[in-house]
Amino acid sequence: MLQNRVEVNMTDFAEFEPRFGRNVQYLRTQYFLSQRAMAPLLRISITTLRKIEKSQTCKRADTHLLCRLCEIFSISADAIMCTDLQKM
């Protein structure tokens, strides 16, 4: 379990939302995970995961989800939120 706390101002999340969705999809495909396999790991529905990847919602993109992504993919929150992972 993650011991570090991640603080994200969700009112500013709209700026990062498109990049966040692309990065979630990129990480999922790099680890050869289907949406059906990844959604339970993140403790969200497949529908919510699809919406996140298409940047249609940030409703469930809370700190819990961000922490789970960091834990599963061994990546920093900054990288998921602020970096275009496809260009790394």
The 8 nearest C-alpha neighbors of each residue, nearest first, counted from 0:
[[1, 2, 70, 67, 3, 66, 71, 69],
 [2, 0, 3, 70, 66, 4, 67, 69],
 [1, 3, 0, 4, 5, 66, 70, 67],
 [4, 2, 1, 5, 66, 0, 6, 70],
 [3, 5, 6, 2, 1, 66, 62, 63],
 [6, 4, 7, 62, 3, 66, 76, 65],
 [5, 7, 4, 8, 62, 9, 76, 61],
 [8, 6, 9, 5, 62, 12, 61, 11],
 [7, 9, 10, 11, 6, 12, 62, 61],
 [8, 10, 12, 11, 7, 61, 13, 60],
 [11, 9, 8, 12, 13, 7, 14, 57],
 [12, 10, 9, 13, 8, 14, 15, 7],
 [11, 13, 9, 15, 14, 10, 16, 8],
 [14, 12, 16, 15, 11, 10, 57, 9],
 [13, 15, 12, 16, 11, 17, 18, 10],
 [16, 14, 12, 13, 18, 19, 17, 80],
 [15, 17, 19, 13, 18, 14, 12, 54],
 [18, 16, 54, 20, 19, 15, 21, 14],
 [19, 17, 21, 20, 15, 16, 22, 83],
 [18, 20, 16, 22, 80, 17, 21, 15],
 [21, 19, 52, 54, 23, 51, 17, 22],
 [22, 20, 18, 24, 19, 23, 52, 25],
 [23, 21, 25, 19, 24, 20, 26, 18],
 [22, 24, 20, 26, 25, 21, 19, 27],
 [23, 25, 27, 21, 22, 26, 52, 28],
 [26, 24, 22, 28, 27, 23, 21, 29],
 [27, 25, 29, 23, 28, 24, 22, 30],
 [26, 28, 24, 32, 30, 25, 29, 23],
 [27, 29, 31, 25, 30, 26, 32, 24],
 [30, 28, 26, 31, 27, 25, 32, 24],
 [29, 31, 28, 27, 32, 26, 72, 25],
 [32, 30, 28, 29, 27, 33, 26, 36],
 [33, 31, 27, 30, 28, 36, 37, 34],
 [34, 32, 36, 35, 37, 31, 27, 28],
 [33, 35, 37, 36, 38, 45, 32, 48],
 [34, 36, 33, 37, 38, 45, 39, 32],
 [37, 35, 33, 34, 38, 32, 39, 40],
 [36, 38, 34, 40, 39, 35, 32, 33],
 [37, 39, 41, 43, 45, 40, 44, 35],
 [40, 38, 42, 41, 37, 43, 36, 44],
 [41, 39, 37, 38, 42, 36, 43, 67],
 [40, 42, 38, 39, 43, 67, 64, 37],
 [43, 41, 39, 40, 38, 44, 64, 37],
 [44, 42, 38, 41, 39, 47, 45, 48],
 [43, 45, 47, 46, 38, 48, 42, 39],
 [44, 46, 48, 38, 47, 35, 49, 34],
 [47, 45, 49, 44, 48, 50, 43, 51],
 [48, 46, 50, 44, 49, 45, 51, 43],
 [47, 49, 45, 51, 50, 46, 52, 38],
 [50, 48, 46, 52, 47, 51, 45, 53],
 [49, 51, 55, 47, 53, 48, 52, 56],
 [50, 52, 54, 48, 20, 53, 49, 56],
 [51, 53, 20, 49, 54, 50, 24, 21],
 [52, 54, 50, 55, 51, 20, 49, 21],
 [55, 53, 51, 17, 20, 52, 56, 16],
 [56, 54, 50, 53, 51, 57, 52, 49],
 [57, 55, 58, 51, 54, 50, 59, 60],
 [56, 58, 60, 59, 51, 16, 55, 54],
 [57, 59, 56, 60, 61, 51, 47, 55],
 [60, 58, 61, 57, 64, 47, 56, 43],
 [61, 59, 57, 58, 64, 65, 62, 51],
 [60, 62, 59, 64, 63, 65, 58, 9],
 [61, 63, 65, 64, 66, 5, 7, 60],
 [64, 62, 66, 61, 65, 67, 60, 5],
 [65, 63, 67, 61, 66, 62, 60, 68],
 [64, 66, 62, 68, 63, 67, 69, 61],
 [65, 67, 69, 63, 64, 68, 62, 70],
 [66, 68, 70, 64, 69, 65, 71, 41],
 [69, 67, 65, 71, 70, 66, 72, 64],
 [70, 68, 74, 66, 73, 67, 72, 75],
 [69, 71, 67, 73, 68, 72, 66, 1],
 [72, 70, 68, 69, 73, 67, 40, 74],
 [71, 73, 74, 69, 70, 68, 26, 67],
 [74, 72, 70, 69, 71, 75, 68, 67],
 [73, 75, 69, 72, 76, 78, 70, 79],
 [76, 74, 78, 77, 69, 79, 73, 70],
 [75, 77, 79, 78, 80, 69, 65, 74],
 [78, 76, 80, 75, 81, 79, 82, 74],
 [77, 79, 82, 75, 76, 81, 80, 74],
 [80, 78, 76, 77, 81, 19, 22, 82],
 [79, 81, 77, 19, 78, 15, 76, 82],
 [80, 82, 77, 78, 79, 15, 83, 18],
 [83, 81, 78, 84, 79, 80, 77, 18],
 [82, 84, 85, 86, 18, 22, 81, 87],
 [85, 83, 87, 86, 82, 22, 25, 78],
 [84, 86, 83, 87, 25, 22, 21, 82],
 [87, 85, 84, 83, 82, 22, 25, 21],
 [86, 84, 85, 83, 82, 78, 22, 25]]
